[in-house]
Amino acid sequence: MTDLFEKTLNRRQFLSRTTLGAGIGAASLSGIPNISMAKDLSQALTPNMNVELNGHMGQPHLPAKAKRVIYLFQSGGPSQLETFDYKPLLNKMHGQELPAEVRGEQVLTGMSAQQSSLPLAGSIYGFNQHGDSGAWVSEILPHTAEIVDDLCFVKSMYTDQINHDPAITFLQTGFPIAGRPSIGAWLNYGLGTDNHNLPPFIVMVSTNAGGQPLYSRLWGNGFLPSIHQGVQFRGGKDPVLYLNNPPGVDMKMRSKMMRHLKSLHDEQYAKWHDAEIQSRIAQYEMAERMQASVPDVTDFSDEPEWVFELYGPDSRKPGTYAANCLLARRLAERNVKFTQLYHQGWDQHDNLPGGIKAQCKNTDQASAALVTDLKQRGLLDDTLVIWGGEFGRTNYSQGKLTATNYGRDHHPGCFTMWMAGGGVKAGITHGETDEFGYNIVKDPVHVHDFQATLMHLMGVDHERLTYKYQGRRFRLTDVHGKVIKQILA
Amino acid sequence: MDLIQFFGRFHVLVLHLPIGILLMAAVLEAHRVLYTKPRPATLNTIWLWGFMSAVGAATLGYMLSLSGGYDEKAIFIHKLWGFSVVACSLFCWWFFNKPQFKSKRLATSLCSLQLVVLFSTGHYGANMTHGSTFLFEHAPNSLRTLIGMPPHAKERPKITQLSQADVYLDVIQPILNKRCTTCHNPEKSKGKLDLTSINAIFTGGKSGPAIVAGDLEKSELFKRITLDPHNKKYMPAGGKQPLNEYQISTLQWWIQANAPTQGQLSTFNLTPDEKKNVAITLGLQASANAWPLLNIQPIDNNIVQDLMQHGFVVKQIAEKNNYIDLDYSTASAPLSAAGLQSLMQAKAHIVWLNFAGHALSSAQYKALSTLPNLLKLRLDQSSVTDEDITHLSKLNTLRYLNLYKTGVSDAITPDILKLSQLTQIFLGETNLSQAAINQLNEHLTVIALQPEKMATTANNLNKNINDED
């Protein structure tokens, strides 16, 4: 059998056994000089450590303002009009038709395009100004209102995509069609890791939130080596399963087994030159280190009472958004580079008042607590916290507008995000929408602009972090995107 | 509005016509004569056009000369040559039109003469705009001595250390040379101002001295470069590249420091900001966006290896920035003596240092106080004590200090205030009293939230919501 393989290589075997097929990932993992321009420090490190620790860039393009990111993704498209984008005109014109000149050329989804009327709907919730910055925040976000002076609101976000999956894929990977690497994978590929014992890209999804589905490709590695994919923690009592050795196996024996497994893998690699074998070896090794590091980070018993009170009672229930926020802080303390949280259920096509209030109740306190907690610990200085969804919602009601109930359809034309810490100006609002909360009138920020800014804060020039695949150099921001200088501290 | 000046400035455009046309006429004529070919009729027209364009250029040139700003003697020479061009071309036109003149020698001499006067005029004119040294500025020394120019001045060695720079020769003069002296030199002293020598700078021009030592208000040069760019008096004039903020700040520092004409920078007292401005001006510091230190040689690879072996995560700050970020927070073992030793070897390179959650010995904390370039120090949840802070108060480059959840008390207040560059300190869950925190808060940003208070605020907000329901 072996002889047969040795003699006749079919196309697939040829590709996977030669450097042509092994590609850049294999080249760098096996210590062949990689594409990085890094000269100084990277040469000092042993080849494997080099790429794993310092990434393919070797060192940031510019001094990083943020060393880590916590991205609080609010999946479903939270309404900007009930949260941060205060539009009293909509209350005044409540029930009147959306003027044609305001709608302009905007395409509507099939869900509201057939409506005979598009009645404007004012927010049922009141707004107040808060903090020294005087930011307007809705009454259903009382905790976020407390921290507005630490936040940078971007009210002029817009996206190219009108439906959930393409829009969320676009935000996370820079392209609406699946298959590109997620932001966290790019950052890990470029910058490496700061903690050898934990994955640099960790994902947590709130349990039992319901709503639009999420797929692991949103935190996937795309065409990058699979070692860079996000590692999802389970929502529940045990975020990572099987950390304990089986009965009768001690750590020493386990270790011996791992060494032997590695030698088998090495043998395979020597034969097949498949980069993914190297990824597999690295993942096994990471898993072994995680046996010790994960229990330490996921065990909240060393947290004092006030911390749980700060994050809210839910923070004691594993898998909730609040518990995930607290865990995100613990990961930040341990230098995890990119922590991605998802909270579903913001897709209020109907029954918006009740729905969004419940969503806020589940997320408001913990989001604010996370920022406060990081600030207190001196971590907000180099941790970038991001809050936002994949698009905004319409200023008109989808479905019937009554005195106490309405819905809102998807609106890619404008939505609000906030950021905190990590080199972003605090207590400012960037961009502005018109009085109808429909079009952007000042400083529009495209999804690629947001991504370029995020990369810039992490010390990466988004135009220079590229990966050649299928004959083309790909980057997170595809073919455009500019850093929003006005929000940089 | 000055029509004479308006038209006069077209001289620099029109002057190229006679140069081209007369060159063509002279060469074609000489060629015809030497090879005894029949004379094409167009040659006459070319000479006539050459003559007319020369008249035009001369007239406009005369108008330009009326606006002043040029050396009288230089104008006179250029004018003389210019009129010779006009006269010569007129004569040539007339002469070659007469078939009775058959002398080959006379014809070729006339053509040569026309070229000589043409190029001489051009040369002396160009000297007026570019300066008389322009042509031979980069000539090899042998050629320079041949025409009686001094050999090249020895170039000043490139400055690598801010402290070695001579205040005038390395800092101020290069700025003026870059942005001012093309118009303000001995030959072309616009506004009668010459900025090429220190004496001439103090003498100044039409509007008074360019620099008055110690007096920004009276220093005409400084006034002009800081005017609104739309102002007629703004310098550099005519849309030439303006001075950047660092060059302006450097000049400002120099004037306020009584405009010293010599001495190394190390003998003057510069604030860190002033140092930064000078360093950026001298190209010693690349990033304008506030990387506060001058760049440094790359760290020895062996030291990096050594640090990693002792459990440090070592990261270079950025490409073209050789400082390092050193992180021990994820290491499981306490810092060993050998670990500290390797850290001390990287001393000058460390700008960010993280010992969060570790218990260092007093001697180790004391050793950290000798890091010369430390910007950010994380000692949160470490074993640091009041006494250790006394040692650490020597870190006069420190911007960020994290002492969250440590045992420090009010006693550190005077030591913290000694850290002149410190802008942020984190003192949550320490033993500091509110009074001490308030005192520090007057000088820098102190983050020290009360945990119980945070929790209570959160709880109250929740109560309000629940009440509404």
Interface residues (C-beta under 8 A of the other chain):
Chain A: M37 A38 D40 L41 Q43 A44 L45 M49 L53 N54 G58 Q59 P60 H61 L62 P63 A64 P142 H143 E146 D194 N195 H196 N197 P304 E305 W306 V307 E309 L310 G312 E333 R334 N335 K361 Q365 A368 A369 T372 K375 Q376 R377 G378 D381 G459
Chain B: S287 W291 P298 I299 N301 N302 V304 Q305 M308 V313 V314 K315 Q316 I317 A318 E319 N321 N322 I324 D327 S329 T330 A356 R378 D380 Y400 N402 Y404 K405 Q424 F426 G428 I447 A448 L449 P451 E452 M454 A455 T456 T457 A458 N459 L461 N462 N464 I465
